[in-house]
C-alpha cells in the first residue's frame, strides 16, 4: 500500500532488484522505488509501473527486455526509455509489453518468435509500437490490458475479440497457424462469450468468461489446460 516493491527467489540475473545477485528465500525490498502501482515478473526480469506512468525494470537484459536501450543485465531498477504514460505492464519470458494512456500497445525485448507484434523477428532494446506488417496499430479496449507469455502476447482489440501473436508451436494462438505468427490472429471459439480477462502462460493461454467458466489452449504436457488429456490443444478447452 506504500507503493514499494519486495521480491524473493532466484537472483542470478539481478531479478530481485536489490543491487546483488544472491538468491533470497525471504522478501528483499527493491531500493529507490516508490509510488509503484503494479509489478510483473518475467522469466528472469521484473518490471514495475509507477502511478505517474513511467516503468522501471531490472534483471536479465540479453534481449533488451529491460527496455533501457542496452543489452546489459541490471540488478537495480532502470527506467524504460520513452514511456511516460503507461497504464498497465506485463513481463513475458524475455520480452515486456505495456499499454499506454492512448490505449496503444508497446513491447520490447526478445522477438525471435514475433512476440513484440511489429511484423518482424528482430529484438528491440527500446519500446516499439505493436502492429503487424500492414502497420496496423494495436490498441486495447476500455478497461482491458495486454498479457505476455513465454514467447507470445495477447490483447483485446475490441470488447470481446482477443488477438494473439508470436510463438504458436503448442497451439497457444489457437488458430492452427504456423509455428510463429508475425500478425495478430483472432483467438477462435469465443463467439457469444463475454470475456472478463486473459492470461498467457509460457506456452499456453487461458481466458476467463464472465459466467465463471474458463477456456484454455496450447501446451498441456503438465496438465496446464485443466483437462484430462496431456497433449497440446490448438482450440479452446472448456
N, C-alpha and C positions, 0 to 999 in steps of 0.2 A: 504493500500500500504506500510505502515511502518512495517508490519509484526506483529502487536499487535492484541489482541482479546478483544472485548467488548461483554457482554451478558446482558440480561434483562429478567424479568418474574419471575416465581416461583423459590424459592431458598431454600426450606425446607431441601434439602439434600446437599446444597452447590453447586448446579449445575451451579451457576453463576461464581464460581471460584474466588470470591473476598475476601475469608477468613471468610465470615459470612454466616448466614442462613436466612437473611431478604430478602423478595421479593423486586423486584425493577421494577417500571414501566418505567424507563429510563435506557439507557445503562450504565453499570459499567465496567471499564476496569479490565481484569484479570491481576494482577500484576506479574511481573517476566517473562512474556512470550514475546520473540522477535523472529524474523525470522520464523514466522508461515506461512506455505504455504496453509494449508487447515484446516477447522474446521467442526465437525459433532456433532449434539446433539441427544442423545437418549431420553428415557422416563424421566429419572431423572439424567443423567450423560452427560458429554460433553468431547470431545477429540479433540486435536489439533495435526496436523502433522507439524513438523518443516522442513524447507527446507533441513536441514542436514540429515534427515531420522529418527530422534527419534520421539516418540509420548508421549504427556502428557495428562492425563485425570483427571477429578475431578467430585465430586458429589457423588451420591449413589453408594455403592460398596458391598451390601449384597451378591451378587452372584459373586463377583470378576471382575465386568465389567470395573474396572479401570486398571486391569492387573498388579498391582504392588506387587503381592504376598500376599496380605491381603484381608480381607473382611470387612474393616472398611471404612466408608464414609470419604471423604476429601473435605473440602471447598476451598482447594488450589490445584493447579496442582501437580500431582505426575507422575514421569516418568514410562512408561510401561517397564516391565522387558524384557531384551534380544531382543530388537528391535532397530536396528541402521540404517536400510536401507529401511524404508517404503516409498512407492511411492503413496499410497492412504489410506484413513481411512474412515470407516463408522460405526457410533454408531447405534445399534438397540435398541429394548426395554430395555433389561437388559444384552445385550451382545455387543461385539465390534469385528469388523473384519478389517484386513488390508492386503494390497498387498505389498510384499517385492520386492526388486530390481531384484531378480531372478524369479519373477512372481509367487512365491508361495503365497497361501492364508493362513493366520494365524488368529485365532479367540480366544476370551477369554470371560469369564463371565458365565451367566446362560446357562444351557444346558439341561434343563428338557424336551425340545421338540427336542433335537438333532440339535439345531441351530448352534452349533460350527462345525459340519461337520466332526467329527472324529470317527464316528461309535459308540458313547456311548451317555448316557444321564447324564453324570457326569459333574458338574460345573468345571470350570478351573479358578484359580485365577492368572495364568500367561498364556501368549500366547502358543497355541498349533497349530501344522500344521494341516490344514483341509484335511481330506481324509477319505474314508469310511472304512468299516470293512476289505476290501481287501487291506488296506494300500495304496490305490491309492492316490497319492499326487495331490491336487487340484492346478492347475495353471490357469492363465488368459491369454487371447490373447493379442497381442500387442495393446497398446492404450486403453485397456479396464480396468474395475475396478470391485470391489465387491460391493454389496449392502446388507444391513441388515435391515430386517423388525422387527415387534414386536417379533416374535419367529421363523423366517425363514431367510434364506440367499440365495443369488444367485450370480453366476459368469458366464462369458463367458469362456467355456473350449476351444472352438475353435472360429473362427471368428464370426460365427452366431449361434453356438449351445449354448443355455443358459441352465445351470443346476442349480437346486434349491434343498434345503434340509431343514429339520426341520418341524415345525408345518404345518399341512395341513387340519385342521378342517373345514376351509372355502373354501377349494379348491385352495388355493393360490399357490400350487406347480403345479397345472394344470394336474395331471396325474391320478386322481381318486384313488390314493393310500390310505392306512390307515391314521388315524389322524396325525401321525408323520412319517417322513422318515429319517432314520439314514444314508441312502445312497443318494448321489446326483442323481436326476432324471432329464431327459431331458424335458424341457418345450415344450409341443406339439403345433402344429398349426402355427409354424414359417417357415415351409419349403417354400423355394422360396423367403423369405423375407430377406432383408438386414437390420440388426438390428443396430440402432445408439446408443441406451442406454437403461438401465433398472433401475427402482427404485422400491424398496419394501416398502409398507406401513405397517401399523400394522398387518393387516390380508389380504392384497391384494397385487398384483404385476402388474406393468404396464411396457410395452415395447414400445419404440418409434422406428418406422421404418423410413428408410431414405427417403421414399416417402412422409413423413409428417404425416402419419397415426399413430394411437396408438392402441395397444391391451392390455386389462386388464382382470384380472381374480381374483377370490377369493371373499371376503366379500363384499356385496353390500347393506347392510341394510340401509345405509345412501346415497346410490346412488354413491358410490365412483368409480364404474366401468364405469360411464358415459353413462349408457343405462337405459331404462325406467322401467325395472322390478327390484324391490328392493328385490332380492334374490341372494344367492350365485351362483357362476358360476365357474366350475372347468375346463372350456375350454375358450379359448380366446374370449373376447367380442370385436369386432371391433369398 
